Amino acid sequence: QTQMDNLSVQATLIIGFALSMWAGETLMPLLEDDSQLCIWKSWYHLFFASVFFIFVAVCISCCLIIVSIVSYIKQAAQEAALIVSTGAAVAVTRQHLNTLNYYFVVAYASFTLSAVLLIILYVGLPSRLPADTAEHRLSELSGEGESQEGWGSELESIVELFDGTFSITCLDPRNPRDNAVRDSWGAGIAAANTLVILSMSAWGYRKFLFVRQSYKPLQLLSWFV
């Protein structure tokens, strides 16, 4: 009983910390297309971001499975001990505890890796990338009566370096290809996370049915055969 309580409390704490990674204060700098921390600027930014989101989803799903099953086991084990046999109920509970410990290891590892990936996304990747010099020079010089100051205020994410080249923080909002990449990758990341959560939920429900069946009187009596 004490091990179950500790496992449930630790899983609940990890859920809180993992959900904070999906909070607006964390995600907004990563998802804005004019932020220096945005994930849309290169393939490796998108790769690390995709893995980060998936690990967070796995972590939360495993912890929710642990909390749900532990809540049921605590009630079912007490009922089985009173009605059938204390020894059989304890033996079945220990068997399930080993599996739940495995789920907790997976959740903890996923949480640790997602924290590492979040640090990489914030400080480990380039904040500015080279921009197409010729394209942005033409944009700067184009337009009737449009001043350089006006162009700069329109695209504050693009700056000219001392060597005459240009750098950009994230996407060029005028570029249809950049907008298409952002939209397609955003939909893909959302679909992948939804698939992970639904798959883990289905697996957790299957595990719950197995646990519930194991506390049936006939199943408990099979320990004495």
NUTOR-614397 format. One record per residue (C-alpha): residue number from 1; x, y, z. Coordinates in nm, 4 decimals, padded with zeros to 6 digits. Layout:
// NUTOR-614397
+------+----------+----------+----------+
! resi !        x !        y !        z !
+------+----------+----------+----------+
!  NUM !        X !        Y !        Z !
...
+------+----------+----------+----------+
This chain:
// NUTOR-614397
+------+----------+----------+----------+
! resi !        x !        y !        z !
+------+----------+----------+----------+
!    1 !  00.0000 !  00.0000 !  00.0000 !
!    2 !  00.2792 !  00.2425 !  00.0862 !
!    3 !  00.4660 !  00.1655 ! -00.2363 !
!    4 !  00.1486 !  00.2262 ! -00.4337 !
!    5 !  00.0919 !  00.5595 ! -00.2615 !
!    6 !  00.4495 !  00.6715 ! -00.3260 !
!    7 !  00.4281 !  00.5690 ! -00.6895 !
!    8 !  00.1004 !  00.7548 ! -00.7390 !
!    9 !  00.2284 !  01.0730 ! -00.5722 !
!   10 !  00.5500 !  01.0741 ! -00.7745 !
!   11 !  00.3586 !  01.0164 ! -01.0983 !
!   12 !  00.1212 !  01.3018 ! -01.0118 !
!   13 !  00.4132 !  01.5364 ! -00.9494 !
!   14 !  00.5704 !  01.4458 ! -01.2825 !
!   15 !  00.2376 !  01.5135 ! -01.4572 !
!   16 !  00.2394 !  01.8650 ! -01.3147 !
!   17 !  00.5959 !  01.9350 ! -01.4249 !
!   18 !  00.5365 !  01.7831 ! -01.7694 !
!   19 !  00.2203 !  01.9872 ! -01.8241 !
!   20 !  00.4175 !  02.3013 ! -01.7435 !
!   21 !  00.6273 !  02.2238 ! -02.0524 !
!   22 !  00.3084 !  02.2532 ! -02.2576 !
!   23 !  00.2107 !  02.5791 ! -02.0872 !
!   24 !  00.1760 !  02.8988 ! -02.2874 !
!   25 !  00.4816 !  03.0640 ! -02.1342 !
!   26 !  00.6965 !  02.7762 ! -02.2565 !
!   27 !  00.5384 !  02.7147 ! -02.5955 !
!   28 !  00.4742 !  03.0699 ! -02.7108 !
!   29 !  00.8424 !  03.1578 ! -02.7803 !
!   30 !  00.8819 !  02.8254 ! -02.9622 !
!   31 !  00.5767 !  02.8616 ! -03.1849 !
!   32 !  00.5838 !  03.2294 ! -03.2790 !
!   33 !  00.7172 !  03.2704 ! -03.6323 !
!   34 !  00.9108 !  03.5886 ! -03.5448 !
!   35 !  01.0776 !  03.4647 ! -03.2263 !
!   36 !  01.4480 !  03.3873 ! -03.1960 !
!   37 !  01.3482 !  03.0590 ! -03.0288 !
!   38 !  01.0977 !  02.9481 ! -03.2931 !
!   39 !  01.1111 !  02.5873 ! -03.4099 !
!   40 !  01.0207 !  02.6527 ! -03.7753 !
!   41 !  01.3515 !  02.7961 ! -03.8952 !
!   42 !  01.5397 !  02.4759 ! -03.9909 !
!   43 !  01.5007 !  02.0997 ! -04.0161 !
!   44 !  01.7030 !  02.0336 ! -03.7011 !
!   45 !  01.4937 !  02.2792 ! -03.4996 !
!   46 !  01.1850 !  02.0929 ! -03.6179 !
!   47 !  01.3434 !  01.7556 ! -03.5408 !
!   48 !  01.4310 !  01.8416 ! -03.1810 !
!   49 !  01.0918 !  02.0063 ! -03.1300 !
!   50 !  00.9041 !  01.7038 ! -03.2646 !
!   51 !  01.0940 !  01.4654 ! -03.0375 !
!   52 !  01.0374 !  01.7018 ! -02.7437 !
!   53 !  00.6609 !  01.7072 ! -02.7934 !
!   54 !  00.6444 !  01.3287 ! -02.8322 !
!   55 !  00.8449 !  01.2638 ! -02.5145 !
!   56 !  00.6205 !  01.4979 ! -02.3167 !
!   57 !  00.3134 !  01.3155 ! -02.4489 !
!   58 !  00.4618 !  00.9760 ! -02.3577 !
!   59 !  00.5553 !  01.1009 ! -02.0108 !
!   60 !  00.2095 !  01.2381 ! -01.9336 !
!   61 !  00.0361 !  00.9296 ! -02.0747 !
!   62 !  00.2458 !  00.6861 ! -01.8694 !
!   63 !  00.1888 !  00.8856 ! -01.5512 !
!   64 ! -00.1861 !  00.8995 ! -01.6103 !
!   65 ! -00.1904 !  00.5222 ! -01.6599 !
!   66 ! -00.0016 !  00.4767 ! -01.3326 !
!   67 ! -00.2316 !  00.7055 ! -01.1339 !
!   68 ! -00.5478 !  00.5478 ! -01.2769 !
!   69 ! -00.4413 !  00.1871 ! -01.2233 !
!   70 ! -00.3037 !  00.2519 ! -00.8746 !
!   71 ! -00.6329 !  00.4123 ! -00.7754 !
!   72 ! -00.8203 !  00.1008 ! -00.8867 !
!   73 ! -00.5713 ! -00.1486 ! -00.7372 !
!   74 ! -00.5927 !  00.0095 ! -00.3909 !
!   75 ! -00.9684 ! -00.0531 ! -00.3840 !
!   76 ! -00.9680 ! -00.3894 ! -00.5588 !
!   77 ! -00.6858 ! -00.5313 ! -00.3449 !
!   78 ! -00.8615 ! -00.4437 ! -00.0189 !
!   79 ! -01.1859 ! -00.5959 ! -00.1399 !
!   80 ! -01.0092 ! -00.9107 ! -00.2612 !
!   81 ! -00.8239 ! -00.9470 !  00.0693 !
!   82 ! -01.1520 ! -00.9333 !  00.2645 !
!   83 ! -01.3576 ! -01.1584 !  00.0372 !
!   84 ! -01.1096 ! -01.4121 ! -00.1034 !
!   85 ! -00.7590 ! -01.4228 !  00.0420 !
!   86 ! -00.5085 ! -01.1750 !  00.1746 !
!   87 ! -00.2143 ! -01.3772 !  00.0448 !
!   88 ! -00.3497 ! -01.3996 ! -00.3094 !
!   89 ! -00.4397 ! -01.0292 ! -00.3143 !
!   90 ! -00.0904 ! -00.9339 ! -00.1989 !
!   91 !  00.0716 ! -01.1619 ! -00.4581 !
!   92 ! -00.1344 ! -01.0146 ! -00.7437 !
!   93 ! -00.0683 ! -00.6604 ! -00.6247 !
!   94 !  00.3071 ! -00.7211 ! -00.6153 !
!   95 !  00.2912 ! -00.8546 ! -00.9691 !
!   96 !  00.1167 ! -00.5398 ! -01.0899 !
!   97 !  00.3535 ! -00.3214 ! -00.8905 !
!   98 !  00.6489 ! -00.4483 ! -01.0930 !
!   99 !  00.4730 ! -00.3479 ! -01.4143 !
!  100 !  00.3808 ! -00.0065 ! -01.2764 !
!  101 !  00.7423 !  00.0496 ! -01.1727 !
!  102 !  00.8424 ! -00.0174 ! -01.5323 !
!  103 !  00.5895 !  00.2403 ! -01.6545 !
!  104 !  00.7273 !  00.4881 ! -01.4031 !
!  105 !  01.0817 !  00.4353 ! -01.5325 !
!  106 !  00.9584 !  00.5043 ! -01.8861 !
!  107 !  00.7752 !  00.8166 ! -01.7682 !
!  108 !  01.0760 !  00.9429 ! -01.5721 !
!  109 !  01.3123 !  00.8806 ! -01.8634 !
!  110 !  01.0748 !  01.0582 ! -02.1017 !
!  111 !  01.0466 !  01.3534 ! -01.8642 !
!  112 !  01.4244 !  01.3783 ! -01.8293 !
!  113 !  01.4803 !  01.3642 ! -02.2041 !
!  114 !  01.2083 !  01.6220 ! -02.2692 !
!  115 !  01.3731 !  01.8564 ! -02.0172 !
!  116 !  01.7077 !  01.8128 ! -02.1935 !
!  117 !  01.5447 !  01.8775 ! -02.5310 !
!  118 !  01.3758 !  02.1899 ! -02.3969 !
!  119 !  01.7148 !  02.3248 ! -02.2885 !
!  120 !  01.8530 !  02.2441 ! -02.6333 !
!  121 !  01.5645 !  02.4265 ! -02.8007 !
!  122 !  01.6130 !  02.7342 ! -02.5838 !
!  123 !  01.9911 !  02.7712 ! -02.5725 !
!  124 !  02.1549 !  02.4962 ! -02.7759 !
!  125 !  02.0425 !  02.5847 ! -03.1287 !
!  126 !  02.1194 !  02.8911 ! -03.3448 !
!  127 !  01.8866 !  03.1816 ! -03.2717 !
!  128 !  01.9432 !  03.3488 ! -03.6101 !
!  129 !  01.9989 !  03.1970 ! -03.9531 !
!  130 !  02.1424 !  03.3441 ! -04.2734 !
!  131 !  01.8783 !  03.5010 ! -04.4955 !
!  132 !  01.8725 !  03.5171 ! -04.8747 !
!  133 !  02.0845 !  03.8294 ! -04.9316 !
!  134 !  01.9750 !  03.9003 ! -05.2866 !
!  135 !  01.6069 !  03.8495 ! -05.2104 !
!  136 !  01.6038 !  04.0788 ! -04.9103 !
!  137 !  01.8119 !  04.3490 ! -05.0846 !
!  138 !  01.5557 !  04.3535 ! -05.3643 !
!  139 !  01.2794 !  04.3746 ! -05.1075 !
!  140 !  01.4560 !  04.6619 ! -04.9385 !
!  141 !  01.4938 !  04.8588 ! -05.2600 !
!  142 !  01.1485 !  04.7844 ! -05.4019 !
!  143 !  00.8318 !  04.9822 ! -05.3517 !
!  144 !  00.7464 !  05.3303 ! -05.4621 !
!  145 !  00.8457 !  05.5819 ! -05.1981 !
!  146 !  00.9047 !  05.3091 ! -04.9376 !
!  147 !  01.1986 !  05.3948 ! -04.7147 !
!  148 !  01.4497 !  05.1559 ! -04.5657 !
!  149 !  01.3143 !  05.2408 ! -04.2220 !
!  150 !  00.9660 !  05.1408 ! -04.3300 !
!  151 !  01.0907 !  04.8100 ! -04.4658 !
!  152 !  01.2812 !  04.7425 ! -04.1473 !
!  153 !  00.9772 !  04.8058 ! -03.9298 !
!  154 !  00.7790 !  04.5636 ! -04.1446 !
!  155 !  01.0296 !  04.2829 ! -04.1013 !
!  156 !  01.2039 !  04.3454 ! -03.7751 !
!  157 !  01.3217 !  03.9842 ! -03.7681 !
!  158 !  01.5597 !  04.0532 ! -04.0611 !
!  159 !  01.8772 !  04.2513 ! -03.9927 !
!  160 !  02.1798 !  04.3375 ! -04.2013 !
!  161 !  02.5121 !  04.2336 ! -04.0519 !
!  162 !  02.8333 !  04.4383 ! -04.0695 !
!  163 !  02.9649 !  04.2196 ! -04.3535 !
!  164 !  02.6655 !  04.3053 ! -04.5733 !
!  165 !  02.4814 !  03.9765 ! -04.5298 !
!  166 !  02.1386 !  03.9345 ! -04.3797 !
!  167 !  02.0171 !  03.7164 ! -04.0937 !
!  168 !  01.6649 !  03.6292 ! -03.9841 !
!  169 !  01.5269 !  03.5103 ! -03.6519 !
!  170 !  01.2741 !  03.2649 ! -03.7926 !
!  171 !  01.0452 !  03.2732 ! -04.0957 !
!  172 !  00.9985 !  03.5354 ! -04.3608 !
!  173 !  00.6209 !  03.6002 ! -04.3386 !
!  174 !  00.6161 !  03.7083 ! -04.7056 !
!  175 !  00.7495 !  03.3735 ! -04.8256 !
!  176 !  00.4705 !  03.1279 ! -04.9182 !
!  177 !  00.7068 !  02.8333 ! -04.8793 !
!  178 !  00.7971 !  02.9307 ! -04.5213 !
!  179 !  00.4313 !  02.9636 ! -04.4308 !
!  180 !  00.3527 !  02.6274 ! -04.5885 !
!  181 !  00.6358 !  02.4588 ! -04.3966 !
!  182 !  00.5116 !  02.6060 ! -04.0690 !
!  183 !  00.1528 !  02.4988 ! -04.1282 !
!  184 !  00.2387 !  02.1473 ! -04.2468 !
!  185 !  00.4863 !  02.0769 ! -03.9670 !
!  186 !  00.2474 !  02.2209 ! -03.7093 !
!  187 ! -00.0265 !  01.9887 ! -03.8284 !
!  188 !  00.2162 !  01.6955 ! -03.8301 !
!  189 !  00.3376 !  01.7598 ! -03.4742 !
!  190 ! -00.0195 !  01.7958 ! -03.3505 !
!  191 ! -00.1236 !  01.4731 ! -03.5256 !
!  192 !  00.1767 !  01.2836 ! -03.3876 !
!  193 !  00.1054 !  01.3947 ! -03.0309 !
!  194 ! -00.2620 !  01.3101 ! -03.0665 !
!  195 ! -00.1718 !  00.9655 ! -03.1977 !
!  196 !  00.0677 !  00.9041 ! -02.9075 !
!  197 ! -00.1894 !  01.0079 ! -02.6480 !
!  198 ! -00.4673 !  00.8006 ! -02.8056 !
!  199 ! -00.2411 !  00.4963 ! -02.8425 !
!  200 ! -00.1232 !  00.5205 ! -02.4837 !
!  201 ! -00.4818 !  00.5660 ! -02.3668 !
!  202 ! -00.5862 !  00.2509 ! -02.5517 !
!  203 ! -00.2917 !  00.0623 ! -02.4030 !
!  204 ! -00.3779 !  00.1912 ! -02.0560 !
!  205 ! -00.7394 !  00.0791 ! -02.0934 !
!  206 ! -00.6218 ! -00.2645 ! -02.2033 !
!  207 ! -00.3934 ! -00.2814 ! -01.8999 !
!  208 ! -00.6821 ! -00.1738 ! -01.6757 !
!  209 ! -00.8999 ! -00.4579 ! -01.8071 !
!  210 ! -00.6177 ! -00.7033 ! -01.7344 !
!  211 ! -00.5755 ! -00.5699 ! -01.3811 !
!  212 ! -00.9491 ! -00.5834 ! -01.3134 !
!  213 ! -00.9674 ! -00.9414 ! -01.4350 !
!  214 ! -00.6781 ! -01.0423 ! -01.2094 !
!  215 ! -00.8786 ! -00.9499 ! -00.8965 !
!  216 ! -01.1775 ! -01.1643 ! -00.9855 !
!  217 ! -01.2429 ! -01.4333 ! -00.7202 !
!  218 ! -01.1808 ! -01.7243 ! -00.9576 !
!  219 ! -00.8553 ! -01.5698 ! -01.0757 !
!  220 ! -00.7386 ! -01.5174 ! -00.7184 !
!  221 ! -00.8263 ! -01.8727 ! -00.6221 !
!  222 ! -00.6065 ! -02.0017 ! -00.9051 !
!  223 ! -00.3046 ! -01.9025 ! -00.6926 !
!  224 ! -00.3875 ! -02.1954 ! -00.4625 !
!  225 ! -00.4176 ! -02.4543 ! -00.7388 !
+------+----------+----------+----------+
